[in-house]
């Protein structure tokens, strides 16, 4: 009998809470490890004398690996189980981080990056499926808001560990591997609580992209805006005349907005039609992007970026909640895979598109390129609501 059976309501509630907490704790520990490893590897490649172009190419392998592997995750999890596959991802991630230092060669770092990122992509698909499946329908938006908030805090905490372990030698690699190992502790406590993935309907990823475009295309737009914005906002700040530290702080303002607004927006999504809320979020994100340029010369820029970061992040939060309301079981696992796949496609296309916008219309092509993504998404959601 499934641990999510409808019998014994009190135990049922405790079971849900324990399962959700385990999945969130697992993915958050990994999030800290990821946010530690990404800048670490870039710094190390720079020390090797690798060019910026090749550093970018190596980093792009992460998105390619996820895109290649994610479509097969639901089927593999149905065969071997969610928990065993999560364990495999955690062990692979920890071992890959140690291997980066042990095989300190730029040529080796391409296959290592592929394996590392493939494990991470599978881990996020499974964790988000677990969280979505365990969340009570009437509180799904709140649960997704808590998940997004805790994960954002985890990503923010990773680089701060450099103050403790530094950026040279073995310590940062061992710290990252230890964080992956730490992610396994909640899984030990959650034995018997992970959901099962039964036999699916045989539907492919494309079916779920077309069946829930408001959620999946939202993931792509969020991935493009998040990565393009975070990568090029400091450059935009320098073009506006900010000092380097002030330009970097603009990214922190966006990240803080993302942390602050996910739980309130998640609560709101439990009370209204999530597709309509996604439309409102998209319109606000479009308006926020268009306001960045007019606000760039005054203090208004900070609240604009704060609110823009919060509503943009809500595309992920509300999109996941929307999928959880639409699908169950193996179909939900496949829908989550489609969601994460589209997010990773956004990671690949976002930075080049935003960078091209800055080159064509310097410097305000930055917010205009972001606005273009949201304008397309507004059209998608409007079409979907009419359909």
C-alpha positions in Angstrom: 0.0 0.0 0.0 1.3 3.5 -0.9 2.5 5.7 1.9 0.1 8.3 0.4 -3.0 6.3 1.1 -6.1 8.1 2.4 -6.3 6.0 5.6 -5.3 7.4 9.0 -5.5 11.1 8.4 -3.2 12.2 11.3 -0.4 9.8 10.2 -1.2 10.7 6.6 -0.5 14.4 7.4 2.8 13.6 9.2 3.8 11.3 6.4 3.3 14.1 3.9 5.3 16.6 6.0 8.1 14.1 6.5 8.3 13.2 2.8 8.2 16.9 1.6 10.8 17.9 4.2 13.1 15.1 3.1 12.9 15.9 -0.6 13.4 19.7 0.0 16.3 19.1 2.4 17.9 16.7 -0.2 17.7 19.1 -3.1 18.7 22.1 -1.0 21.9 20.5 0.1 22.7 19.7 -3.5 21.8 23.3 -4.4 24.4 24.6 -2.1 26.9 22.2 -3.6 26.0 23.3 -7.1 26.3 27.0 -6.3 29.7 26.3 -4.8 31.0 24.2 -7.7 29.9 26.4 -10.7 32.0 29.5 -9.8 34.8 27.2 -8.4 35.2 25.4 -11.7 35.2 28.7 -13.7 37.9 30.1 -11.4 40.0 27.0 -11.7 39.8 27.1 -15.5 40.8 30.7 -15.5 43.9 29.7 -13.5 44.6 27.0 -16.1 44.8 29.8 -18.7 41.7 28.7 -20.5 40.0 31.4 -22.6 36.6 32.8 -21.8 35.1 31.2 -24.8 36.2 27.7 -23.8 35.1 28.3 -20.2 31.7 29.2 -21.5 31.7 26.1 -23.7 32.6 23.9 -20.8 29.8 25.5 -18.7 27.3 25.0 -21.5 27.9 21.2 -21.4 25.8 21.3 -18.2 22.7 22.3 -20.1 23.4 19.9 -22.9 23.8 17.0 -20.5 20.5 17.7 -18.8 18.7 18.0 -22.1 20.1 14.6 -23.2 19.4 12.7 -20.0 16.1 14.2 -18.5 13.7 12.6 -21.0 14.8 9.1 -19.8 14.5 9.8 -16.1 10.8 8.9 -15.5 11.1 5.6 -17.3 14.4 4.7 -15.4 12.8 5.7 -12.1 9.8 3.5 -12.8 12.2 0.5 -13.2 14.6 1.0 -10.4 12.6 3.2 -8.0 12.8 6.9 -7.0 14.9 6.5 -3.9 17.6 4.2 -5.4 17.9 6.5 -8.4 18.2 9.6 -6.1 21.0 7.8 -4.2 22.8 7.0 -7.5 22.6 10.7 -8.5 24.0 11.9 -5.1 26.9 9.4 -5.2 27.7 10.3 -8.8 27.6 14.1 -8.0 29.9 13.7 -5.0 32.3 11.4 -6.9 32.4 13.8 -9.9 33.3 16.7 -7.7 36.3 14.8 -6.2 37.2 13.7 -9.8 37.4 17.3 -11.0 40.4 17.8 -8.6 41.9 14.4 -9.1 41.8 14.7 -12.9 42.9 18.3 -13.0 42.9 18.6 -16.8 40.7 20.8 -18.9 40.2 17.9 -21.5 38.9 15.6 -18.7 36.5 18.3 -17.4 34.2 18.0 -20.5 33.1 14.4 -19.8 33.2 15.0 -16.1 30.9 18.0 -16.5 28.5 16.0 -18.6 28.3 13.2 -16.0 28.0 15.7 -13.1 25.3 17.7 -14.8 23.3 14.6 -15.9 23.2 13.4 -12.3 22.0 16.9 -11.2 19.3 17.1 -13.8 17.9 13.7 -12.8 18.1 14.6 -9.2 16.0 17.7 -9.7 13.4 15.9 -11.8 13.0 13.2 -9.1 13.0 15.6 -6.1 10.5 18.0 -7.7 8.3 15.0 -8.6 8.4 13.8 -5.0 7.6 17.2 -3.6 4.7 17.7 -6.1 3.3 14.3 -5.5 3.4 14.6 -1.7 2.0 18.1 -1.5 -1.7 18.3 -0.5 -3.8 19.6 -3.4 -5.2 22.5 -1.3 -1.7 23.5 -0.2 0.4 22.7 -3.3 1.1 26.4 -4.1 2.4 27.0 -0.5 4.6 23.9 -0.6 6.1 24.9 -4.0 6.7 28.4 -2.5 8.5 27.0 0.5 10.5 24.8 -1.8 11.5 27.6 -4.1 12.4 29.9 -1.2 14.6 27.3 0.6 16.3 26.3 -2.7 17.0 30.0 -3.5 18.6 30.4 0.0 20.7 27.3 -0.6 22.0 28.7 -3.9 22.8 31.9 -2.2 24.7 30.1 0.6 27.0 28.2 -1.7 29.4 31.0 -2.7 29.5 32.2 0.9 31.3 28.9 1.8 34.4 30.2 -0.1 35.0 32.5 2.9 35.5 29.3 5.0 37.2 26.8 2.5 38.8 29.2 0.0 39.0 28.6 -3.7 42.3 26.7 -4.0 43.4 23.2 -3.4 41.3 20.2 -2.2 39.1 21.9 0.5 36.4 23.4 -1.8 36.0 20.1 -3.7 35.8 18.1 -0.6 33.3 20.6 0.9 31.1 20.3 -2.2 31.3 16.5 -2.0 30.4 16.6 1.7 27.3 18.6 0.9 26.2 16.0 -1.6 26.8 13.3 1.1 24.8 15.5 3.5 21.9 15.4 1.0 21.6 11.7 1.6 20.8 12.0 5.3 17.2 13.1 4.7 16.8 10.2 2.3 17.9 7.8 5.1 15.2 9.2 7.3 12.6 9.0 4.5 12.9 5.3 3.7 9.5 4.0 2.8 8.1 7.5 2.1 9.2 8.1 -1.5 6.5 7.8 -4.1 6.4 5.0 -6.7 6.2 5.6 -10.4 3.9 3.1 -11.9 3.4 2.2 -15.6 2.9 5.3 -17.6 0.7 6.1 -20.6 3.6 5.9 -23.0 3.3 9.7 -23.7 6.5 11.5 -24.6 8.0 14.7 -23.3 6.5 16.7 -26.3 3.0 15.6 -25.2 3.3 17.3 -21.8 4.9 20.4 -23.4 1.8 20.7 -25.6 -0.7 19.6 -22.8 0.5 22.2 -20.3 2.3 25.0 -22.2 1.5 27.6 -19.6 3.7 25.7 -17.1 6.4 24.3 -19.4 7.0 27.4 -21.6 7.0 29.3 -18.3 9.9 27.2 -17.2 11.8 27.9 -20.4 11.2 31.7 -20.1 12.2 31.6 -16.4 15.4 29.7 -17.3 16.2 32.2 -20.0 15.5 35.2 -17.9 17.2 33.9 -14.8 20.4 32.9 -16.5 20.5 35.7 -19.0 19.7 38.2 -16.3 22.1 36.9 -13.8 24.9 36.6 -16.3 24.5 40.0 -17.9 23.0 42.2 -15.3 26.4 43.1 -13.8 27.6 44.0 -17.3 24.5 46.2 -17.8 25.2 47.8 -14.4 28.8 48.6 -15.5 27.4 50.2 -18.7 25.1 52.3 -16.6 28.1 53.7 -14.6 28.0 51.5 -11.5 31.2 50.4 -9.8 31.9 46.7 -10.1 30.7 45.9 -6.6 27.5 48.0 -7.2 26.9 46.2 -10.5 27.2 42.8 -8.8 24.9 43.9 -6.0 22.1 44.3 -8.6 22.1 40.5 -9.0 21.6 40.2 -5.2 18.6 42.5 -5.4 17.0 40.3 -8.0 17.8 37.2 -5.9 16.4 38.7 -2.7 13.1 39.4 -4.5 13.0 35.8 -5.6 13.5 34.6 -2.0 10.9 37.1 -0.5 7.9 36.6 -2.9 7.7 32.9 -3.5 5.7 31.9 -0.4 3.1 34.8 -0.8 2.6 34.0 -4.5 2.4 30.3 -3.7 -0.3 30.9 -1.2 -2.2 33.0 -3.7 -2.0 30.2 -6.3 -3.9 28.0 -3.9 -6.9 30.3 -4.1 -7.2 31.3 -7.8 -6.9 29.7 -11.2 -3.2 29.1 -11.7 -3.3 29.8 -15.4 -4.8 33.2 -14.8 -2.2 33.8 -12.1 0.6 32.8 -14.6 -0.8 35.4 -17.0 -0.8 38.1 -14.3 2.8 37.1 -13.4 3.9 37.2 -17.0 2.3 40.7 -17.5 4.0 42.0 -14.4 7.4 40.5 -15.4 7.0 42.1 -18.9 6.2 45.4 -17.3 9.1 45.1 -14.9 11.5 44.4 -17.7 10.3 47.4 -19.6 10.6 49.6 -16.5 14.3 48.7 -15.9 15.6 51.1 -18.6 13.5 54.2 -17.4 14.5 53.4 -13.8 18.2 52.9 -14.5 19.3 56.4 -13.6 17.7 56.6 -10.2 17.1 54.8 -6.9 13.8 53.3 -8.4 16.0 50.7 -10.1 16.4 48.7 -6.8 12.6 48.2 -6.1 12.0 47.5 -9.8 14.6 44.7 -9.8 13.4 43.3 -6.5 9.8 43.0 -7.6 10.9 41.8 -11.1 13.0 39.0 -9.5 10.1 37.9 -7.3 7.5 37.7 -10.0 9.9 36.1 -12.5 10.7 33.4 -10.0 7.0 32.7 -9.5 6.8 31.3 -13.0 8.7 28.3 -11.7 6.8 28.1 -8.4 3.3 28.4 -9.9 4.2 26.3 -12.9 5.2 23.4 -10.8 2.0 23.7 -8.7 -0.1 23.8 -12.0 1.6 20.6 -13.2 0.8 18.9 -9.8 -2.9 19.8 -10.3 -3.0 18.5 -13.8 -1.2 15.1 -13.6 -0.6 12.2 -11.3 1.7 9.2 -11.0 3.9 8.4 -14.0 2.4 11.2 -16.0 3.4 13.7 -13.3 7.0 12.4 -13.4 7.0 12.8 -17.1 5.5 16.3 -16.8 8.1 17.2 -14.3 10.8 16.0 -16.7 9.3 18.1 -19.5 9.3 21.1 -17.1 13.0 20.7 -16.1 13.9 20.0 -19.7 12.3 23.3 -20.9 14.0 25.1 -18.0 17.4 23.8 -19.2 16.7 24.8 -22.8 16.1 28.3 -21.4 19.5 28.1 -19.7 21.1 27.5 -23.0 19.2 30.1 -25.1 18.9 32.9 -22.6 22.4 34.3 -22.2 23.2 34.4 -26.0 19.8 36.1 -26.7 20.2 38.7 -24.0 23.8 39.3 -24.9 22.8 39.8 -28.5 20.2 42.3 -27.4 22.9 44.3 -25.6 25.1 44.2 -28.7 22.3 45.4 -31.0 20.9 48.1 -28.7 23.6 49.0 -26.1 23.0 49.1 -23.2 19.2 48.9 -22.9 19.0 45.9 -25.2 19.4 44.0 -22.0 15.9 44.7 -20.6 14.4 44.7 -24.0 15.6 41.2 -24.8 14.2 40.0 -21.5 10.9 41.8 -22.2 10.7 39.9 -25.6 10.8 36.6 -23.8 7.9 37.6 -21.5 5.9 39.1 -24.4 6.0 35.8 -26.2 4.9 34.0 -23.0 2.0 36.4 -22.4 0.8 35.4 -25.9 1.2 31.7 -25.1 -0.9 32.0 -21.9 -3.6 34.1 -23.5 -3.9 31.6 -26.3 -4.1 28.7 -23.8 -6.8 30.5 -21.8 -8.9 31.0 -24.9 -8.3 27.4 -26.0 
